[in-house]
Amino acid sequence: MDILLFLAKRFIAGETFEQAKVVVKGLNDAGFLVTLDMLGESVTSKGQAERARDSYIQLLGDIYKLALNSTISLKLTQMGLDIDDAYCCENIMKIAEAAVNYKNFVRLDMEGSGYTQRTIDIFKKIHEVYPENIGMAIQSYLYRSKKDTAHAMENRHRIRLCKGAYKEPPDIAYPDKMDVNKSFEDIMKELLLKGNYPAIATHDERLINIAKTFARENNISPDGFEFQMLYGIRRNLQKKLLSEGYRIRIYVPYGRYWLPYTTRRVRERKENLFFVLKNIFRR
Ligand SMILES: Cc1cc2nc3c(=O)[nH]c(=O)nc-3n(C[C@H](O)[C@H](O)[C@H](O)COP(=O)(O)OP(=O)(O)OC[C@H]3O[C@@H](n4cnc5c(N)ncnc54)[C@H](O)[C@@H]3O)c2cc1C
């Protein structure tokens, strides 16, 4: 556990907002946009969900007061999706309403495939009321995502494209990384051409280079989309994109509930796993 905690420190900006705000300020001063994730997921009681909702509303107020250049990202299972869909929707609606008051933007992260359709349905309800202040994520590893993207583009939904971080069965998601990458490339091009200010969320330099070339060849302005990367991953690439004049937003997680997020980061890169194993066997 202490090895995971050590690794978590690389990926997480601290356990409190007081710590995270220093990181956000530093990133903003360097020219990066930010989205803050107050860690938490899979809550099972209304008390937990409401505390998370209220903390996010407070966070929007703090971002505003401190004039930080940061949106927020949240997970639906943190807002009560495992309790009841309508209840979860109400909680997020309140956060979206606060985002309107504080002139901010809420991104709904996408979780495992058991939640995909329910996340889209809740997103659409909130988008009808607050179209400018809400966006969601699409995962290129899911077979359904091309269709979901087409629907999103027809409705001017703001999409963050990522590969997908959950373990999914082969009847739902591409098992082969090459196919995930190909799907990412296809969806990315569609979004660049016809999407509403898409976010290209990857550390994959090959795909990033394809995005840059494609945007140039199609006269898509660098202001028409943004790259997004996770805090602590490929920092040199983050700086390089910034120096080339691209918009880049860093996803900054913070909070005490760091274990599931860190576990996903360890799982998706074998070097991280080797680091953990090496340190276990060294004892
Ligand atoms: C801003 C942002 C938001 C995201 N939101 C969601 C979401 O809502 N839902 C969801 O399912 N997933 C989300 N993800 C995670 C995403 O789905 C992938 O799991 C993750 O980004 C790794 O894939 P990759 O695109 O970077 O490509 P990969 O092919 O996995 O990695 C490309 C390169 O990036 C570096 N890298 C990638 N991951 C790591 C790591 N963990 N540690 C160290 N180096 C690494 C390595 O150099 C690697 O070679 C998000 C990712 C980003 C950047």
The ligand as a Gaussian input file, in Angstrom:
#p B3LYP/6-31G(d) Opt

LIG

0 1
 C       -7.530000      14.160000     -19.683000
 C       -7.891000      12.720000     -19.650000
 C       -9.158000      12.351000     -19.243000
 C       -9.523000      11.005000     -19.212000
 N      -10.808000      10.664000     -18.904000
 C      -11.195000       9.378000     -18.970000
 C      -12.547000       8.985000     -18.799000
 O      -13.441000       9.817000     -18.583000
 N      -12.849000       7.668000     -18.878000
 C      -11.895000       6.719000     -19.131000
 O      -12.226000       5.528000     -19.216000
 N      -10.601000       7.057000     -19.300000
 C      -10.230000       8.355000     -19.229000
 N       -8.910000       8.690000     -19.437000
 C       -7.875000       7.635000     -19.456000
 C       -7.677000       7.078000     -20.841000
 O       -8.826000       6.386000     -21.235000
 C       -6.453000       6.141000     -20.899000
 O       -6.648000       5.092000     -20.018000
 C       -5.138000       6.812000     -20.569000
 O       -5.102000       8.132000     -21.015000
 C       -3.961000       6.070000     -21.223000
 O       -4.126000       6.042000     -22.617000
 P       -3.315000       6.959000     -23.670000
 O       -4.333000       7.570000     -24.566000
 O       -2.468000       7.922000     -22.973000
 O       -2.536000       5.944000     -24.546000
 P       -1.528000       4.771000     -24.199000
 O       -1.277000       4.086000     -25.489000
 O       -2.048000       3.953000     -23.079000
 O       -0.248000       5.527000     -23.715000
 C        0.542000       6.334000     -24.564000
 C        1.802000       6.749000     -23.811000
 O        1.426000       7.588000     -22.704000
 C        2.198000       7.287000     -21.557000
 N        1.303000       6.761000     -20.505000
 C        0.004000       6.419000     -20.654000
 N       -0.522000       6.025000     -19.485000
 C        0.461000       6.115000     -18.575000
 C        0.545000       5.844000     -17.181000
 N       -0.503000       5.399000     -16.506000
 N        1.731000       6.044000     -16.544000
 C        2.794000       6.514000     -17.214000
 N        2.780000       6.792000     -18.540000
 C        1.637000       6.601000     -19.216000
 C        3.224000       6.278000     -21.996000
 O        4.361000       6.973000     -22.414000
 C        2.541000       5.585000     -23.156000
 O        3.440000       5.012000     -24.050000
 C       -8.548000      10.025000     -19.527000
 C       -7.292000      10.411000     -19.965000
 C       -6.956000      11.729000     -20.052000
 C       -5.604000      12.095000     -20.572000

